Amino acid sequence: MCFFGAKTVVSLGVIAFTLLHGSGQPLPMEQLHLHGVETFVNWPKEERHIMVLFHGCNNQGSSWFQKPEEIIFLRQALSYKMALVAFTTPRHPGNFCWPSPDGSTEFADASALIRRAMMEVIHLKGTNSAISARSLILVGASSGGNFASRLPALWSDGLENMAKVAGFLSVISPTSFVRNAELVEEPGPDFPPSALIYMPKDKTFASEDAIATLLKSLHGAGVAAKAWPLAPQQLTAHDLSTRLEVAGIFVEDESAKEFLEALADMELVAEGKVLENPRRVPWRRAAGLLDKDAPLKGERRQHRLQSVEEILNRAWAQHEFGMDSEVLQWLLSQVPGQATGPHSDL
């Protein structure tokens, strides 16, 4: 796992808190180890909702606070006075995918641990809050969406009346209700309002057909639900340097231009467009052009590579985290009695 800047650890019984800060950590967060679950928290003084985040494969809870697309999304969430809680999957075979909700012991173990960790977070962080009835917005990306889609039923007791699931946001995931674009189980009428993000280029896992099947099932159950397709993004040198800066990585436009020119030689980009799946092109060979005067090393270099990878994948738009700016406002508008406008004081 990559962290940047200074690090302070305070031990309180079985709970260890790690406070992280530094130029490479553009969103402040606190790391906690709760019941064996690595947990990352950003808790404002007056939260209106709690956003609970489940990463995709080959990511961790910290990725939400380190990668450019996720940071843009979380900054929007903070503008709505949302507390942020991200977990790293406690059960995986090495690829950091969340266990599939297929009745396996891995899923049962992981979901039990996450429940205990979530209740502990609310107990620790919510004691000074003026909000007594908390609303949870579950956000799952890829395998995290599959996992999180089962939690509304498992948390139907409101986590012993501490908080209630009020919304569900699935990003590039068919959820556990759909497999190979076929409905394998119907969501119940008490499933929370749901926002679905997908990329039409994805023809397999979270395909347009899979999302259409899920949307039809949700509507059939009387659940408020809406889907947003994400199109490819433009990628110029300025776009690249601006997105990297979001993640605390500073690259001159001229260096970004040289890097994209090298990718053009590989026939990966042309005229601000990514032409094929970046996962199939050895673009990392040219990454040194981004900092040839002062090369990054170690964790900072890895952070930059991960961020560039995400930017390229999002520009291609087949299977990568991304968000439509309207999603949060729509989802929060489905929560009864809640104001939905962002707050400029954050």
C-alpha positions as CSV (number, residue, x, y, z in Angstrom):
1,M,0.0,0.0,0.0
2,C,1.2,3.5,-0.8
3,F,1.1,6.4,1.5
4,F,2.9,9.7,1.3
5,G,4.1,12.2,3.8
6,A,4.4,12.0,7.5
7,K,2.6,9.3,9.5
8,T,1.6,9.2,13.2
9,V,0.3,6.1,14.9
10,V,-1.6,6.3,18.2
11,S,-2.6,3.1,19.9
12,L,-5.9,3.0,21.8
13,G,-6.4,-0.6,23.1
14,V,-7.1,-2.9,20.1
15,I,-7.7,0.1,17.8
16,A,-4.7,1.7,16.1
17,F,-5.3,5.1,14.4
18,T,-3.0,6.3,11.7
19,L,-3.2,10.0,10.7
20,L,-1.9,10.6,7.2
21,H,-1.0,13.9,5.7
22,G,1.5,15.2,3.1
23,S,1.6,16.7,-0.4
24,G,0.9,13.4,-2.0
25,Q,-2.3,12.8,0.0
26,P,-4.7,15.4,-1.5
27,L,-7.7,14.4,0.6
28,P,-7.3,14.2,4.3
29,M,-8.2,10.9,5.9
30,E,-7.6,8.8,9.0
31,Q,-6.7,5.2,8.9
32,L,-8.2,2.8,11.5
33,H,-7.8,-0.9,12.0
34,L,-11.1,-2.1,13.3
35,H,-11.8,-5.8,14.0
36,G,-9.2,-6.7,11.4
37,V,-10.5,-4.4,8.7
38,E,-8.4,-1.6,7.3
39,T,-10.7,1.4,7.4
40,F,-10.2,5.0,6.0
41,V,-12.3,7.8,7.3
42,N,-12.9,11.5,6.6
43,W,-15.6,12.7,9.0
44,P,-16.7,16.3,8.9
45,K,-17.9,18.1,12.0
46,E,-21.6,18.0,10.9
47,E,-22.3,15.1,8.6
48,R,-25.7,14.8,6.9
49,H,-25.1,11.3,5.5
50,I,-22.4,8.6,5.6
51,M,-21.0,7.4,2.3
52,V,-19.6,3.9,2.6
53,L,-17.1,3.0,-0.1
54,F,-16.2,-0.4,-1.5
55,H,-13.3,-0.4,-4.0
56,G,-12.8,-2.6,-7.1
57,C,-10.2,-5.3,-7.8
58,N,-6.6,-4.4,-7.6
59,N,-7.4,-1.4,-5.4
60,Q,-7.7,-0.8,-1.6
61,G,-9.6,1.5,0.7
62,S,-6.9,4.1,0.5
63,S,-7.3,4.3,-3.3
64,W,-10.4,6.4,-2.9
65,F,-8.3,9.1,-1.4
66,Q,-5.3,8.8,-3.8
67,K,-6.6,8.4,-7.4
68,P,-7.8,11.3,-9.4
69,E,-11.3,10.2,-10.5
70,E,-12.1,9.0,-7.0
71,I,-10.8,12.2,-5.4
72,I,-13.0,14.4,-7.7
73,F,-16.0,12.3,-6.7
74,L,-15.2,12.4,-3.0
75,R,-14.8,16.2,-3.1
76,Q,-18.3,16.4,-4.4
77,A,-19.5,14.2,-1.7
78,L,-17.8,16.4,0.9
79,S,-19.6,19.4,-0.5
80,Y,-22.8,17.7,0.5
81,K,-21.5,17.3,4.1
82,M,-21.1,13.5,3.7
83,A,-18.8,11.6,6.0
84,L,-16.6,9.2,4.1
85,V,-15.8,5.6,5.2
86,A,-13.8,3.3,2.9
87,F,-12.9,-0.3,3.6
88,T,-10.2,-2.6,2.2
89,T,-11.6,-6.1,1.6
90,P,-10.5,-8.3,4.5
91,R,-11.0,-11.5,2.4
92,H,-9.5,-11.9,-1.1
93,P,-7.3,-14.4,-3.0
94,G,-4.5,-11.8,-3.7
95,N,-6.2,-9.5,-6.2
96,F,-8.1,-7.4,-3.7
97,C,-11.5,-8.3,-5.3
98,W,-14.4,-8.4,-2.9
99,P,-15.7,-12.0,-2.3
100,S,-18.7,-12.8,-4.5
101,P,-22.1,-13.0,-2.6
102,D,-22.6,-16.6,-3.7
103,G,-23.0,-18.2,-0.3
104,S,-19.3,-18.7,0.2
105,T,-17.7,-18.6,3.6
106,E,-15.4,-15.8,2.4
107,F,-18.4,-13.5,1.7
108,A,-20.0,-14.4,5.1
109,D,-16.8,-13.7,6.9
110,A,-16.1,-10.4,5.1
111,S,-19.6,-9.1,5.5
112,A,-19.6,-9.9,9.2
113,L,-16.3,-8.1,9.7
114,I,-17.5,-5.1,7.6
115,R,-20.6,-4.9,9.7
116,R,-18.7,-4.8,13.0
117,A,-16.2,-2.3,11.6
118,M,-19.0,0.0,10.3
119,M,-20.7,0.0,13.7
120,E,-17.4,0.7,15.4
121,V,-16.8,3.7,13.1
122,I,-20.3,5.2,13.9
123,H,-19.7,4.6,17.6
124,L,-16.3,6.3,17.5
125,K,-17.0,9.1,15.1
126,G,-20.7,9.8,15.6
127,T,-20.8,10.5,19.3
128,N,-20.4,14.3,18.8
129,S,-22.8,14.6,15.8
130,A,-26.0,16.4,16.0
131,I,-27.6,13.9,13.6
132,S,-29.2,11.1,15.4
133,A,-30.8,9.2,12.5
134,R,-28.0,8.5,10.0
135,S,-28.5,7.7,6.4
136,L,-25.9,5.4,4.7
137,I,-25.1,5.8,1.0
138,L,-23.4,2.6,-0.2
139,V,-21.0,3.0,-3.2
140,G,-19.5,0.0,-4.8
141,A,-17.1,-0.1,-7.8
142,S,-16.9,-3.3,-9.9
143,S,-16.5,-6.2,-7.4
144,G,-17.3,-3.8,-4.7
145,G,-20.6,-3.1,-6.3
146,N,-21.4,-6.9,-6.2
147,F,-20.5,-7.1,-2.6
148,A,-22.3,-3.9,-1.5
149,S,-25.5,-4.8,-3.3
150,R,-26.1,-7.5,-0.6
151,L,-25.6,-5.2,2.4
152,P,-29.0,-3.5,2.4
153,A,-30.6,-6.8,3.3
154,L,-27.9,-7.8,5.8
155,W,-28.2,-4.4,7.4
156,S,-32.0,-4.3,7.4
157,D,-31.9,-3.9,11.2
158,G,-30.3,-0.5,10.7
159,L,-27.0,-1.8,12.2
160,E,-28.9,-2.1,15.5
161,N,-30.7,1.2,14.9
162,M,-27.5,3.1,14.4
163,A,-27.9,3.9,10.7
164,K,-30.1,2.9,7.7
165,V,-29.1,2.3,4.1
166,A,-30.8,5.1,2.2
167,G,-29.1,4.9,-1.2
168,F,-27.0,2.6,-3.4
169,L,-24.6,3.7,-6.1
170,S,-23.1,1.0,-8.4
171,V,-20.2,1.9,-10.6
172,I,-19.3,-0.4,-13.5
173,S,-20.9,-3.3,-11.7
174,P,-23.9,-5.5,-12.6
175,T,-24.3,-6.1,-8.9
176,S,-25.0,-9.6,-7.5
177,F,-28.5,-9.6,-9.0
178,V,-27.3,-10.0,-12.6
179,R,-24.8,-12.3,-14.2
180,N,-24.0,-12.5,-17.9
181,A,-26.8,-9.9,-18.5
182,E,-29.3,-12.4,-17.0
183,L,-31.3,-11.7,-13.8
184,V,-30.2,-14.3,-11.2
185,E,-32.2,-12.9,-8.3
186,E,-34.7,-10.0,-8.0
187,P,-34.1,-7.1,-5.7
188,G,-36.9,-6.7,-3.2
189,P,-39.2,-3.7,-2.9
190,D,-37.3,-2.5,0.1
191,F,-34.0,-2.2,-1.8
192,P,-32.8,1.5,-1.5
193,P,-33.0,4.0,-4.4
194,S,-30.2,3.1,-6.8
195,A,-27.9,5.0,-9.2
196,L,-26.1,2.9,-11.8
197,I,-22.9,4.0,-13.7
198,Y,-21.8,2.1,-16.7
199,M,-19.6,2.3,-19.8
200,P,-21.2,1.3,-23.1
201,K,-17.9,-0.1,-24.3
202,D,-18.0,-2.8,-21.6
203,K,-19.4,-5.8,-23.4
204,T,-18.9,-8.4,-20.7
205,F,-19.0,-7.7,-16.9
206,A,-21.1,-4.5,-16.5
207,S,-22.4,-4.3,-20.1
208,E,-25.2,-2.1,-21.2
209,D,-27.5,-5.1,-21.4
210,A,-26.6,-6.1,-17.9
211,I,-27.4,-2.6,-16.6
212,A,-30.7,-2.6,-18.6
213,T,-31.7,-5.9,-17.0
214,L,-30.9,-4.6,-13.5
215,L,-32.7,-1.3,-14.1
216,K,-35.8,-3.1,-15.3
217,S,-35.8,-5.4,-12.3
218,L,-35.4,-2.5,-9.9
219,H,-38.3,-0.6,-11.5
220,G,-40.4,-3.7,-11.5
221,A,-39.9,-3.9,-7.7
222,G,-41.0,-0.3,-7.3
223,V,-37.4,0.9,-6.5
224,A,-36.4,4.4,-7.7
225,A,-33.4,3.8,-10.0
226,K,-31.6,5.6,-12.8
227,A,-28.6,4.7,-15.0
228,W,-25.9,7.0,-16.5
229,P,-23.7,5.9,-19.4
230,L,-20.1,7.3,-19.4
231,A,-18.6,8.2,-22.7
232,P,-14.9,8.5,-23.5
233,Q,-13.1,11.6,-22.3
234,Q,-10.8,13.9,-24.2
235,L,-7.1,13.7,-23.3
236,T,-4.9,16.6,-24.1
237,A,-1.6,17.5,-22.4
238,H,-3.4,20.0,-20.2
239,D,-6.1,17.5,-19.4
240,L,-3.5,15.0,-18.2
241,S,-1.5,17.5,-16.1
242,T,-4.7,18.9,-14.5
243,R,-6.0,15.4,-13.6
244,L,-2.6,14.4,-12.1
245,E,-2.6,17.6,-10.1
246,V,-5.9,16.5,-8.5
247,A,-4.0,13.5,-7.1
248,G,-1.1,15.7,-5.8
249,I,1.2,15.0,-8.8
250,F,2.6,18.0,-10.6
251,V,3.6,17.6,-14.2
252,E,4.5,20.5,-16.6
253,D,2.2,20.7,-19.7
254,E,5.3,20.4,-21.9
255,S,6.3,17.1,-20.2
256,A,2.7,15.9,-20.6
257,K,2.8,16.8,-24.2
258,E,6.0,14.8,-24.8
259,F,4.5,11.8,-23.0
260,L,1.3,12.0,-25.2
261,E,3.5,12.3,-28.3
262,A,5.2,9.1,-27.3
263,L,1.8,7.4,-26.9
264,A,0.9,8.7,-30.4
265,D,3.9,6.9,-31.7
266,M,2.5,3.8,-30.1
267,E,-0.8,4.5,-31.9
268,L,-2.5,4.7,-28.5
269,V,-3.6,8.4,-28.7
270,A,-4.3,10.9,-31.5
271,E,-5.9,14.3,-31.6
272,G,-7.0,14.1,-27.9
273,K,-8.5,10.7,-28.2
274,V,-7.4,7.3,-26.8
275,L,-7.7,4.9,-29.8
276,E,-7.5,1.5,-28.1
277,N,-7.6,-0.2,-24.7
278,P,-4.5,1.2,-22.8
279,R,-4.3,-2.1,-20.9
280,R,-3.0,-3.7,-24.1
281,V,-0.3,-1.1,-24.9
282,P,3.1,-0.8,-23.1
283,W,2.6,2.9,-22.4
284,R,4.7,2.7,-19.2
285,R,7.8,2.7,-21.3
286,A,7.2,6.4,-21.9
287,A,6.3,7.4,-18.3
288,G,9.7,8.7,-17.6
289,L,9.0,11.6,-19.9
290,L,6.7,13.0,-17.3
291,D,9.5,13.8,-14.8
292,K,12.8,13.4,-16.8
293,D,14.4,16.4,-15.0
294,A,13.6,15.0,-11.5
295,P,12.6,11.4,-11.7
296,L,10.2,10.1,-9.0
297,K,11.1,6.9,-7.1
298,G,9.5,4.3,-5.0
299,E,5.9,4.9,-3.7
300,R,5.6,8.3,-5.4
301,R,6.5,6.8,-8.8
302,Q,4.0,4.0,-8.3
303,H,1.3,6.5,-7.3
304,R,1.9,8.5,-10.5
305,L,1.8,5.3,-12.6
306,Q,-1.5,4.2,-11.0
307,S,-2.9,7.7,-11.6
308,V,-1.8,7.9,-15.2
309,E,-3.2,4.4,-15.8
310,E,-6.6,5.5,-14.4
311,I,-6.7,8.6,-16.5
312,L,-5.9,6.7,-19.7
313,N,-8.5,4.0,-18.9
314,R,-11.1,6.6,-18.1
315,A,-10.4,8.4,-21.4
316,W,-10.9,5.1,-23.2
317,A,-14.0,4.3,-21.0
318,Q,-14.4,0.6,-21.0
319,H,-14.0,-0.5,-17.3
320,E,-12.7,2.2,-15.0
321,F,-14.1,4.3,-12.2
322,G,-15.8,7.4,-13.3
323,M,-18.8,9.6,-12.3
324,D,-21.5,11.8,-13.7
325,S,-21.8,15.1,-11.8
326,E,-25.6,14.7,-11.6
327,V,-25.6,11.4,-9.8
328,L,-25.2,12.4,-6.2
329,Q,-27.8,15.1,-6.4
330,W,-30.3,12.7,-7.9
331,L,-29.5,10.0,-5.4
332,L,-29.8,12.3,-2.4
333,S,-33.1,13.7,-3.8
334,Q,-34.5,10.2,-3.2
335,V,-33.7,10.3,0.5
336,P,-36.9,11.6,2.3
337,G,-36.7,14.9,4.1
338,Q,-33.1,15.6,3.0
339,A,-31.7,18.8,1.5
340,T,-29.7,18.0,-1.7
341,G,-27.7,21.1,-2.4
342,P,-24.0,21.2,-2.0
343,H,-22.5,23.6,0.6
344,S,-19.8,26.0,-0.5
345,D,-18.2,26.2,3.0
346,L,-16.5,22.9,2.6
